[in-house]
Amino acid sequence: QAVADELPPILVTKKFSFLGIDRTGATNSEVLITDVLGQEWLADFEVEKQENGDWRVKGCVVKANPGQRA
């Protein structure tokens, strides 16, 4: 519910693309999200591996995409 309250673009996604994984320090995954209104957002997910081998989101920062990537 916390994600739903703070990050509505993630929940009303029209499409998304994984842009890559950064493993320097923490493991982060960057995702380009397009919402149903066509607005693009960059989501930076920090993930961590659990003792049972599963991966869980530890945190997420979402901001409006300032421009297109080449």
N, CA, C and O atoms as a GROMACS GRO file, in nm:
protein
  280
    1GLN      N    1   0.081  -0.119   0.000
    1GLN     CA    2   0.000   0.000   0.000
    1GLN      C    3   0.086   0.126   0.000
    1GLN      O    4   0.047   0.227  -0.058
    2ALA      N    5   0.203   0.121   0.065
    2ALA     CA    6   0.291   0.237   0.068
    2ALA      C    7   0.333   0.277  -0.073
    2ALA      O    8   0.338   0.396  -0.105
    3VAL      N    9   0.364   0.180  -0.156
    3VAL     CA   10   0.402   0.209  -0.294
    3VAL      C   11   0.284   0.271  -0.368
    3VAL      O   12   0.301   0.366  -0.444
    4ALA      N   13   0.164   0.218  -0.346
    4ALA     CA   14   0.045   0.271  -0.413
    4ALA      C   15   0.020   0.416  -0.375
    4ALA      O   16  -0.020   0.496  -0.461
    5ASP      N   17   0.042   0.453  -0.251
    5ASP     CA   18   0.019   0.589  -0.205
    5ASP      C   19   0.124   0.686  -0.257
    5ASP      O   20   0.092   0.800  -0.291
    6GLU      N   21   0.248   0.643  -0.262
    6GLU     CA   22   0.358   0.733  -0.297
    6GLU      C   23   0.395   0.733  -0.445
    6GLU      O   24   0.447   0.833  -0.495
    7LEU      N   25   0.371   0.623  -0.515
    7LEU     CA   26   0.421   0.609  -0.652
    7LEU      C   27   0.313   0.562  -0.749
    7LEU      O   28   0.328   0.455  -0.808
    8PRO      N   29   0.205   0.638  -0.768
    8PRO     CA   30   0.097   0.590  -0.855
    8PRO      C   31   0.138   0.558  -0.998
    8PRO      O   32   0.075   0.470  -1.057
    9PRO      N   33   0.241   0.622  -1.060
    9PRO     CA   34   0.276   0.585  -1.197
    9PRO      C   35   0.312   0.437  -1.212
    9PRO      O   36   0.290   0.379  -1.318
   10ILE      N   37   0.367   0.377  -1.108
   10ILE     CA   38   0.404   0.236  -1.114
   10ILE      C   39   0.281   0.148  -1.126
   10ILE      O   40   0.286   0.042  -1.189
   11LEU      N   41   0.172   0.191  -1.066
   11LEU     CA   42   0.051   0.108  -1.064
   11LEU      C   43  -0.037   0.126  -1.186
   11LEU      O   44  -0.121   0.040  -1.214
   12VAL      N   45  -0.022   0.235  -1.259
   12VAL     CA   46  -0.103   0.260  -1.378
   12VAL      C   47  -0.015   0.264  -1.502
   12VAL      O   48  -0.026   0.354  -1.585
   13THR      N   49   0.072   0.167  -1.512
   13THR     CA   50   0.171   0.160  -1.618
   13THR      C   51   0.108   0.113  -1.749
   13THR      O   52   0.038   0.012  -1.752
   14LYS      N   53   0.135   0.186  -1.856
   14LYS     CA   54   0.095   0.143  -1.990
   14LYS      C   55   0.202   0.053  -2.049
   14LYS      O   56   0.172  -0.048  -2.112
   15LYS      N   57   0.331   0.092  -2.028
   15LYS     CA   58   0.443   0.008  -2.072
   15LYS      C   59   0.565   0.040  -1.987
   15LYS      O   60   0.571   0.145  -1.922
   16PHE      N   61   0.662  -0.050  -1.989
   16PHE     CA   62   0.785  -0.028  -1.914
   16PHE      C   63   0.900  -0.097  -1.985
   16PHE      O   64   0.881  -0.193  -2.060
   17SER      N   65   1.021  -0.045  -1.960
   17SER     CA   66   1.142  -0.103  -2.017
   17SER      C   67   1.250  -0.103  -1.911
   17SER      O   68   1.275  -0.002  -1.846
   18PHE      N   69   1.316  -0.218  -1.894
   18PHE     CA   70   1.430  -0.225  -1.804
   18PHE      C   71   1.549  -0.164  -1.875
   18PHE      O   72   1.583  -0.205  -1.986
   19LEU      N   73   1.614  -0.067  -1.811
   19LEU     CA   74   1.725   0.004  -1.873
   19LEU      C   75   1.861  -0.051  -1.831
   19LEU      O   76   1.962  -0.022  -1.893
   20GLY      N   77   1.862  -0.131  -1.725
   20GLY     CA   78   1.989  -0.189  -1.684
   20GLY      C   79   1.998  -0.208  -1.535
   20GLY      O   80   1.913  -0.163  -1.458
   21ILE      N   81   2.104  -0.276  -1.495
   21ILE     CA   82   2.130  -0.305  -1.355
   21ILE      C   83   2.267  -0.250  -1.320
   21ILE      O   84   2.364  -0.269  -1.393
   22ASP      N   85   2.274  -0.182  -1.207
   22ASP     CA   86   2.400  -0.129  -1.156
   22ASP      C   87   2.432  -0.206  -1.029
   22ASP      O   88   2.354  -0.206  -0.934
   23ARG      N   89   2.548  -0.271  -1.027
   23ARG     CA   90   2.584  -0.352  -0.911
   23ARG      C   91   2.700  -0.291  -0.832
   23ARG      O   92   2.769  -0.362  -0.760
   24THR      N   93   2.721  -0.161  -0.844
   24THR     CA   94   2.825  -0.096  -0.764
   24THR      C   95   2.763  -0.056  -0.631
   24THR      O   96   2.670   0.024  -0.627
   25GLY      N   97   2.813  -0.112  -0.524
   25GLY     CA   98   2.752  -0.090  -0.392
   25GLY      C   99   2.625  -0.172  -0.381
   25GLY      O  100   2.631  -0.295  -0.377
   26ALA      N  101   2.512  -0.105  -0.376
   26ALA     CA  102   2.383  -0.175  -0.373
   26ALA      C  103   2.348  -0.218  -0.516
   26ALA      O  104   2.405  -0.167  -0.613
   27THR      N  105   2.256  -0.312  -0.528
   27THR     CA  106   2.210  -0.354  -0.660
   27THR      C  107   2.088  -0.272  -0.696
   27THR      O  108   1.985  -0.278  -0.628
   28ASN      N  109   2.100  -0.194  -0.804
   28ASN     CA  110   1.990  -0.109  -0.849
   28ASN      C  111   1.949  -0.147  -0.990
   28ASN      O  112   2.032  -0.185  -1.072
   29SER      N  113   1.819  -0.136  -1.017
   29SER     CA  114   1.766  -0.161  -1.149
   29SER      C  115   1.689  -0.037  -1.192
   29SER      O  116   1.599   0.008  -1.121
   30GLU      N  117   1.724   0.018  -1.308
   30GLU     CA  118   1.656   0.137  -1.358
   30GLU      C  119   1.550   0.095  -1.459
   30GLU      O  120   1.576   0.013  -1.547
   31VAL      N  121   1.430   0.152  -1.445
   31VAL     CA  122   1.317   0.116  -1.529
   31VAL      C  123   1.254   0.244  -1.584
   31VAL      O  124   1.228   0.338  -1.509
   32LEU      N  125   1.228   0.247  -1.714
   32LEU     CA  126   1.155   0.356  -1.776
   32LEU      C  127   1.008   0.316  -1.781
   32LEU      O  128   0.973   0.213  -1.839
   33ILE      N  129   0.923   0.398  -1.721
   33ILE     CA  130   0.780   0.368  -1.712
   33ILE      C  131   0.702   0.473  -1.790
   33ILE      O  132   0.730   0.593  -1.778
   34THR      N  133   0.606   0.430  -1.870
   34THR     CA  134   0.513   0.520  -1.936
   34THR      C  135   0.375   0.495  -1.876
   34THR      O  136   0.324   0.383  -1.881
   35ASP      N  137   0.315   0.602  -1.819
   35ASP     CA  138   0.183   0.584  -1.757
   35ASP      C  139   0.074   0.593  -1.863
   35ASP      O  140   0.102   0.616  -1.980
   36VAL      N  141  -0.051   0.575  -1.823
   36VAL     CA  142  -0.163   0.574  -1.917
   36VAL      C  143  -0.186   0.708  -1.984
   36VAL      O  144  -0.256   0.715  -2.085
   37LEU      N  145  -0.129   0.815  -1.929
   37LEU     CA  146  -0.141   0.948  -1.990
   37LEU      C  147  -0.026   0.979  -2.086
   37LEU      O  148  -0.024   1.085  -2.147
   38GLY      N  149   0.070   0.886  -2.098
   38GLY     CA  150   0.184   0.904  -2.186
   38GLY      C  151   0.304   0.970  -2.122
   38GLY      O  152   0.406   0.989  -2.188
   39GLN      N  153   0.294   1.005  -1.994
   39GLN     CA  154   0.406   1.065  -1.921
   39GLN      C  155   0.511   0.958  -1.892
   39GLN      O  156   0.476   0.846  -1.853
   40GLU      N  157   0.638   0.991  -1.911
   40GLU     CA  158   0.746   0.896  -1.882
   40GLU      C  159   0.807   0.926  -1.746
   40GLU      O  160   0.823   1.042  -1.707
   41TRP      N  161   0.842   0.820  -1.676
   41TRP     CA  162   0.903   0.827  -1.543
   41TRP      C  163   1.024   0.736  -1.538
   41TRP      O  164   1.025   0.631  -1.602
   42LEU      N  165   1.126   0.775  -1.463
   42LEU     CA  166   1.240   0.689  -1.437
   42LEU      C  167   1.228   0.637  -1.295
   42LEU      O  168   1.220   0.715  -1.200
   43ALA      N  169   1.228   0.507  -1.281
   43ALA     CA  170   1.220   0.444  -1.149
   43ALA      C  171   1.352   0.373  -1.122
   43ALA      O  172   1.397   0.292  -1.202
   44ASP      N  173   1.412   0.404  -1.010
   44ASP     CA  174   1.538   0.341  -0.968
   44ASP      C  175   1.506   0.252  -0.848
   44ASP      O  176   1.484   0.301  -0.737
   45PHE      N  177   1.504   0.121  -0.872
   45PHE     CA  178   1.471   0.024  -0.768
   45PHE      C  179   1.600  -0.028  -0.704
   45PHE      O  180   1.689  -0.077  -0.774
   46GLU      N  181   1.610  -0.019  -0.573
   46GLU     CA  182   1.719  -0.085  -0.501
   46GLU      C  183   1.666  -0.220  -0.456
   46GLU      O  184   1.564  -0.228  -0.388
   47VAL      N  185   1.736  -0.326  -0.493
   47VAL     CA  186   1.692  -0.461  -0.459
   47VAL      C  187   1.800  -0.530  -0.378
   47VAL      O  188   1.918  -0.498  -0.388
   48GLU      N  189   1.757  -0.627  -0.298
   48GLU     CA  190   1.854  -0.705  -0.222
   48GLU      C  191   1.813  -0.851  -0.223
   48GLU      O  192   1.694  -0.884  -0.222
   49LYS      N  193   1.913  -0.938  -0.225
   49LYS     CA  194   1.889  -1.082  -0.227
   49LYS      C  195   1.862  -1.129  -0.085
   49LYS      O  196   1.935  -1.096   0.008
   50GLN      N  197   1.757  -1.208  -0.071
   50GLN     CA  198   1.718  -1.263   0.058
   50GLN      C  199   1.794  -1.393   0.085
   50GLN      O  200   1.854  -1.451  -0.006
   51GLU      N  201   1.792  -1.437   0.208
   51GLU     CA  202   1.861  -1.562   0.245
   51GLU      C  203   1.809  -1.681   0.167
   51GLU      O  204   1.884  -1.775   0.141
   52ASN      N  205   1.680  -1.680   0.130
   52ASN     CA  206   1.622  -1.792   0.056
   52ASN      C  207   1.647  -1.784  -0.094
   52ASN      O  208   1.602  -1.870  -0.170
   53GLY      N  209   1.721  -1.678  -0.139
   53GLY     CA  210   1.754  -1.663  -0.280
   53GLY      C  211   1.663  -1.571  -0.358
   53GLY      O  212   1.695  -1.533  -0.471
   54ASP      N  213   1.549  -1.533  -0.299
   54ASP     CA  214   1.457  -1.440  -0.365
   54ASP      C  215   1.515  -1.299  -0.365
   54ASP      O  216   1.597  -1.266  -0.279
   55TRP      N  217   1.473  -1.218  -0.460
   55TRP     CA  218   1.510  -1.077  -0.465
   55TRP      C  219   1.390  -0.994  -0.423
   55TRP      O  220   1.278  -1.020  -0.468
   56ARG      N  221   1.411  -0.895  -0.338
   56ARG     CA  222   1.304  -0.806  -0.289
   56ARG      C  223   1.344  -0.661  -0.308
   56ARG      O  224   1.462  -0.626  -0.297
   57VAL      N  225   1.245  -0.577  -0.337
   57VAL     CA  226   1.270  -0.434  -0.349
   57VAL      C  227   1.293  -0.377  -0.209
   57VAL      O  228   1.211  -0.394  -0.119
   58LYS      N  229   1.405  -0.309  -0.195
   58LYS     CA  230   1.439  -0.246  -0.067
   58LYS      C  231   1.395  -0.099  -0.066
   58LYS      O  232   1.361  -0.044   0.038
   59GLY      N  233   1.397  -0.038  -0.182
   59GLY     CA  234   1.356   0.101  -0.194
   59GLY      C  235   1.338   0.138  -0.340
   59GLY      O  236   1.382   0.066  -0.429
   60CYS      N  237   1.272   0.251  -0.364
   60CYS     CA  238   1.246   0.295  -0.500
   60CYS      C  239   1.236   0.447  -0.504
   60CYS      O  240   1.173   0.509  -0.418
   61VAL      N  241   1.300   0.506  -0.604
   61VAL     CA  242   1.289   0.650  -0.628
   61VAL      C  243   1.233   0.666  -0.768
   61VAL      O  244   1.286   0.610  -0.864
   62VAL      N  245   1.125   0.744  -0.780
   62VAL     CA  246   1.062   0.769  -0.910
   62VAL      C  247   1.065   0.918  -0.936
   62VAL      O  248   1.030   0.999  -0.850
   63LYS      N  249   1.106   0.953  -1.058
   63LYS     CA  250   1.105   1.095  -1.097
   63LYS      C  251   1.062   1.106  -1.242
   63LYS      O  252   1.078   1.011  -1.320
   64ALA      N  253   1.009   1.221  -1.280
   64ALA     CA  254   0.969   1.244  -1.417
   64ALA      C  255   1.092   1.234  -1.506
   64ALA      O  256   1.199   1.280  -1.469
   65ASN      N  257   1.076   1.174  -1.623
   65ASN     CA  258   1.187   1.160  -1.717
   65ASN      C  259   1.214   1.296  -1.780
   65ASN      O  260   1.126   1.352  -1.846
   66PRO      N  261   1.335   1.350  -1.760
   66PRO     CA  262   1.364   1.483  -1.813
   66PRO      C  263   1.383   1.489  -1.964
   66PRO      O  264   1.384   1.598  -2.022
   67GLY      N  265   1.398   1.376  -2.029
   67GLY     CA  266   1.418   1.373  -2.174
   67GLY      C  267   1.431   1.231  -2.223
   67GLY      O  268   1.427   1.136  -2.144
   68GLN      N  269   1.445   1.217  -2.352
   68GLN     CA  270   1.457   1.084  -2.411
   68GLN      C  271   1.602   1.038  -2.408
   68GLN      O  272   1.694   1.119  -2.419
   69ARG      N  273   1.622   0.908  -2.394
   69ARG     CA  274   1.755   0.849  -2.403
   69ARG      C  275   1.786   0.816  -2.547
   69ARG      O  276   1.697   0.779  -2.624
   70ALA      N  277   1.911   0.828  -2.584
   70ALA     CA  278   1.952   0.795  -2.721
   70ALA      C  279   1.970   0.646  -2.736
   70ALA      O  280   2.004   0.599  -2.845
   0.00000   0.00000   0.00000
